[in-house]
Amino acid sequence: MSMILKEQIGKVLFCQINRPEKLNALNREVLEELVAILGEARINSDIHVVVLTGTQKAFSVGADIEVFVNTPPEEFASKASDFHLWDAIRLFPKPLVAAVHGYVYGGGLELALCCDLIFASEDARFASPEIRIGLIPGAGATQLLSRRLGKYRALELILTGREFSAEEAWRWGLVNAVYPSEELLSRSMEVAEQIAASAMSALRAAKAAVNYGLSMPLDAAYRYERELFLWCLGTQESREILTKFITARQQRKGQKRG
């Protein structure tokens, strides 16, 4: 059985984690299949945006706990390591949108945090609960939460492991919008399709400018943005769009004079 269901809708690739009997718990197979799909999407010029969702009950409750018990710690640093898989998701160069229902726990929260936009249903519940089983997040939550929410809010959530609501996540700026459950997918797809209508070169450059620029000193980030702007300007895709825009504007002016 496929761990990820997928369907291309126009220039949007819609992906659904398909492990409902485990509330979409993440194991190596799920991550490997997702990374393989993203790898194909990365080089497919017909795909501009990827939307990732789970099921009504859960986006994902996080990792399979049994794996931690049954795998020696040293293996997580070698053959059992999934760090490169998380890196591949986090560094995916095209826009990645999460649409989350229900439980968004542990690794599920970290998977959502790897995305560029997060839309949540009103029933979504978030948590970074690893502390309750004697662990800490291991796929980026300590870093991504602190960068998005600040040190104090991130530490509160990580040290207590407490659950927080979609409304709280929206109020803190962790999610882009909260929708009624029955509207979540359609509204998320509307945004994805709006994004997908733009030039792929510009979408990739905009994502890179924001994501990599955040890790640079401001002066360097300004220069990095300018380099990406010039790269966009030199692409055939952008030149064609600019030419069409200018031609259409000239035609409108001619019609007004007439």
C-alpha positions as CSV (number, residue, x, y, z in Angstrom):
1,M,0.0,0.0,0.0
2,S,1.3,3.4,-1.0
3,M,2.1,5.6,2.0
4,I,1.5,8.8,0.1
5,L,-1.4,9.2,-2.3
6,K,-0.8,11.8,-5.0
7,E,-2.7,13.6,-7.7
8,Q,-1.6,16.3,-10.1
9,I,-4.2,19.1,-10.5
10,G,-3.1,21.6,-13.0
11,K,0.3,22.8,-11.8
12,V,-0.3,21.7,-8.2
13,L,0.7,18.2,-6.9
14,F,-1.7,17.2,-4.2
15,C,-0.2,14.6,-1.7
16,Q,-1.9,12.9,1.2
17,I,-0.2,10.8,3.9
18,N,-2.0,7.5,3.8
19,R,-1.5,5.7,7.1
20,P,-4.9,6.4,8.8
21,E,-4.8,3.3,11.0
22,K,-1.7,4.8,12.7
23,L,-3.0,8.4,12.6
24,N,-0.4,9.0,9.9
25,A,2.5,8.3,12.2
26,L,5.8,8.9,10.4
27,N,8.2,6.1,9.8
28,R,11.1,5.7,7.4
29,E,8.9,4.3,4.6
30,V,6.6,7.4,4.7
31,L,9.5,9.8,4.6
32,E,11.3,7.9,1.9
33,E,8.2,7.8,-0.3
34,L,7.5,11.5,0.3
35,V,11.1,12.4,-0.6
36,A,10.9,10.3,-3.7
37,I,7.7,12.1,-4.8
38,L,9.3,15.5,-4.0
39,G,12.4,14.5,-6.0
40,E,10.2,13.8,-9.1
41,A,8.3,17.0,-8.5
42,R,11.5,19.0,-8.3
43,I,12.5,18.2,-11.9
44,N,9.0,18.2,-13.3
45,S,8.5,21.6,-15.0
46,D,4.7,21.1,-15.0
47,I,4.6,21.1,-11.2
48,H,4.9,24.5,-9.5
49,V,3.5,23.8,-6.1
50,V,3.1,20.8,-3.8
51,V,0.2,20.6,-1.2
52,L,0.7,18.1,1.6
53,T,-2.1,16.9,3.8
54,G,-3.1,14.1,6.1
55,T,-6.6,12.8,7.0
56,Q,-9.5,14.2,8.9
57,K,-8.3,12.9,12.2
58,A,-4.7,13.7,11.9
59,F,-2.1,15.4,9.7
60,S,0.4,13.2,11.6
61,V,0.8,12.2,15.3
62,G,4.6,12.1,14.8
63,A,7.1,9.3,14.8
64,D,6.4,5.6,15.5
65,I,7.5,5.4,19.1
66,E,8.2,1.7,18.8
67,V,11.1,2.5,16.4
68,F,12.9,4.5,19.2
69,V,12.5,1.5,21.6
70,N,13.6,-1.2,19.2
71,T,16.5,0.6,17.5
72,P,19.9,1.1,19.3
73,P,20.8,4.8,19.6
74,E,24.0,4.3,17.6
75,E,22.0,3.2,14.6
76,F,20.2,6.5,14.5
77,A,23.5,8.1,13.8
78,S,24.3,5.7,11.0
79,K,22.2,3.3,8.9
80,A,18.9,4.1,10.6
81,S,19.4,7.9,10.4
82,D,16.6,9.7,8.6
83,F,18.2,13.1,8.9
84,H,18.9,13.3,5.2
85,L,15.2,12.7,4.4
86,W,14.2,15.6,6.6
87,D,16.8,17.7,4.9
88,A,15.4,16.8,1.5
89,I,11.9,17.9,2.6
90,R,13.1,21.1,4.3
91,L,15.3,22.1,1.3
92,F,12.7,21.3,-1.4
93,P,13.1,24.3,-3.7
94,K,9.5,24.7,-4.9
95,P,6.6,26.1,-2.7
96,L,5.4,23.5,-0.3
97,V,2.0,24.0,1.4
98,A,0.7,22.1,4.4
99,A,-3.1,21.7,4.9
100,V,-3.5,20.2,8.4
101,H,-6.5,18.6,10.2
102,G,-6.7,17.0,13.6
103,Y,-3.5,16.0,15.4
104,V,-0.3,17.8,14.3
105,Y,2.1,16.3,16.9
106,G,5.8,15.8,17.2
107,G,7.2,14.9,13.9
108,G,3.9,15.9,12.3
109,L,4.5,19.4,13.6
110,E,8.0,19.3,12.3
111,L,6.8,18.1,8.9
112,A,4.4,21.0,8.8
113,L,7.2,23.4,9.8
114,C,9.2,22.2,6.8
115,C,6.5,23.7,4.6
116,D,6.4,27.3,3.4
117,L,2.7,27.9,4.2
118,I,0.5,26.2,6.8
119,F,-3.3,26.2,6.6
120,A,-5.2,24.6,9.5
121,S,-8.7,23.4,10.1
122,E,-10.5,24.7,13.2
123,D,-10.1,21.3,14.8
124,A,-6.3,21.1,14.3
125,R,-4.4,20.5,17.6
126,F,-0.6,21.1,17.7
127,A,2.0,19.8,20.1
128,S,5.7,19.2,20.5
129,P,5.3,16.5,23.2
130,E,8.7,14.6,23.0
131,I,9.6,15.9,26.5
132,R,6.9,13.6,27.9
133,I,8.7,10.5,26.8
134,G,12.2,11.6,27.9
135,L,13.2,13.0,24.5
136,I,13.5,16.3,22.6
137,P,12.4,17.1,19.0
138,G,14.9,15.6,16.6
139,A,13.7,16.9,13.2
140,G,14.0,20.7,13.6
141,A,11.3,21.8,16.0
142,T,13.6,23.4,18.6
143,Q,15.1,25.5,15.8
144,L,12.1,26.2,13.7
145,L,9.7,27.0,16.6
146,S,12.2,29.4,18.2
147,R,12.8,31.2,14.9
148,R,9.1,31.6,14.3
149,L,7.7,32.1,17.8
150,G,10.7,33.5,19.7
151,K,12.8,31.8,22.4
152,Y,10.3,32.1,25.3
153,R,7.2,30.8,23.5
154,A,9.2,28.0,21.9
155,L,10.7,26.9,25.2
156,E,7.3,27.0,26.8
157,L,5.8,24.6,24.2
158,I,8.9,22.3,24.1
159,L,9.5,22.1,27.9
160,T,5.8,21.5,28.7
161,G,4.9,19.5,25.6
162,R,1.4,21.1,25.9
163,E,-1.2,21.0,23.2
164,F,-2.2,24.3,21.5
165,S,-5.1,25.1,19.3
166,A,-5.3,26.2,15.7
167,E,-6.5,29.6,16.9
168,E,-3.4,30.0,19.1
169,A,-1.2,28.9,16.2
170,W,-2.8,31.6,14.0
171,R,-2.5,34.3,16.7
172,W,1.2,33.5,17.1
173,G,1.8,33.6,13.4
174,L,2.6,29.9,13.1
175,V,-0.1,29.2,10.6
176,N,-1.3,31.4,7.7
177,A,-5.0,30.9,8.2
178,V,-7.6,28.8,10.0
179,Y,-10.6,27.4,8.0
180,P,-13.7,25.3,8.9
181,S,-12.8,21.7,8.5
182,E,-14.9,21.1,5.4
183,E,-13.3,24.1,3.6
184,L,-9.6,23.5,4.5
185,L,-8.6,21.5,1.4
186,S,-10.5,23.7,-1.1
187,R,-9.2,26.9,0.4
188,S,-5.7,25.6,0.5
189,M,-5.9,24.5,-3.1
190,E,-7.1,28.0,-4.1
191,V,-4.0,29.5,-2.6
192,A,-1.8,26.8,-4.2
193,E,-3.3,27.4,-7.6
194,Q,-2.8,31.1,-7.3
195,I,0.9,30.6,-6.5
196,A,1.2,28.0,-9.2
197,A,0.1,30.5,-11.9
198,S,3.4,32.4,-11.5
199,A,6.7,31.7,-13.2
200,M,8.5,28.7,-11.7
201,S,11.8,30.6,-11.8
202,A,10.4,33.4,-9.8
203,L,8.7,31.1,-7.3
204,R,12.0,29.2,-6.6
205,A,14.0,32.5,-6.4
206,A,11.5,34.0,-4.0
207,K,11.5,31.0,-1.7
208,A,15.3,30.9,-1.7
209,A,15.6,34.6,-1.0
210,V,13.4,34.4,2.1
211,N,14.7,31.1,3.5
212,Y,18.4,31.5,2.9
213,G,18.3,35.3,3.5
214,L,17.0,34.7,7.1
215,S,20.3,33.0,7.9
216,M,22.4,35.8,6.5
217,P,23.4,39.3,7.8
218,L,21.0,41.8,6.4
219,D,23.6,43.4,4.1
220,A,24.5,40.0,2.6
221,A,20.8,39.1,2.3
222,Y,20.1,42.3,0.3
223,R,22.9,41.3,-2.1
224,Y,21.6,37.7,-2.4
225,E,18.2,39.0,-3.2
226,R,19.6,41.2,-6.0
227,E,21.5,38.2,-7.5
228,L,18.3,36.2,-7.6
229,F,16.5,39.1,-9.1
230,L,19.1,39.3,-11.9
231,W,18.9,35.5,-12.4
232,C,15.2,35.7,-12.8
233,L,15.6,38.6,-15.3
234,G,17.9,36.4,-17.4
235,T,15.6,33.4,-17.7
236,Q,13.6,32.8,-20.9
237,E,10.5,32.3,-18.8
238,S,10.6,35.7,-17.2
239,R,11.6,37.4,-20.5
240,E,8.5,35.9,-22.2
241,I,6.2,37.0,-19.4
242,L,7.6,40.5,-19.4
243,T,7.2,40.8,-23.2
244,K,3.6,39.6,-23.0
245,F,2.9,42.1,-20.2
246,I,4.4,45.0,-22.2
247,T,2.6,44.0,-25.4
248,A,-0.8,43.8,-23.5
249,R,-0.2,47.2,-21.9
250,Q,0.6,48.8,-25.2
251,Q,-2.5,47.3,-26.7
252,R,-4.7,48.6,-23.9
253,K,-3.2,52.1,-24.4
254,G,-3.9,51.9,-28.1
255,Q,-7.5,50.9,-27.4
256,K,-8.0,53.9,-25.1
257,R,-6.6,56.3,-27.7
258,G,-8.9,54.8,-30.3
